[in-house]
Amino acid sequence: MGKSDHCSVLLTPSINPPPSHGYYQRVKRRSNDPNGKALLCLALKQHNWTTLYSLSSCEDMTHHLCTTLLTYLDYFIPVLEHNVYTTEKPWVNSRFRQLIEKRQNAYRSGEITSYRRCRNQVSRLARKLRAQFYSASQH
């Protein structure tokens, strides 16, 4: 407001802004289960594709292929909803969050040895995850 001509305009949002602490979004993504991927591969190998070859038009073939693939994908690698916190670093994963929770519980209960061990694990994992994320983003 310094050196102002005092002709100010006050803008207020029509809706309340989201809280800055702990705000999250629900994100849908497919499971990353290696067993599901292996079972999907096996199911695709064993699927009888003769009905696909017997179809007359290209559109029917494409529709049949897409329907078959999506059915198998939904069964073996389902779409799951995850919370993504807007205040979190992009390299944070569920294992890291669990380790932080374990560290905090040890701190609250006064278990100094367990707290220090978890603190060191959190530091090492944070360094590793950060390095992996930034090396992957450079390529």
Sequence and secondary structure as in RCSB ss.txt:
>XXXX:A:sequence
MGKSDHCSVLLTPSINPPPSHGYYQRVKRRSNDPNGKALLCLALKQHNWTTLYSLSSCEDMTHHLCTTLLTYLDY
FIPVLEHNVYTTEKPWVNSRFRQLIEKRQNAYRSGEITSYRRCRNQVSRLARKLRAQFYSASQH
>XXXX:A:secstr
 TT  S       SS    SSS EEEEEEE   HHHHHHHHHHHHHS  HHHHH SSHHHHHHHHHHHHHHHHHH
HS EEEEEEETTS TT  HHHHHHHHHHHHHHHHT HHHHHHHHHHHHHHHHHHHHHHHHHHH 
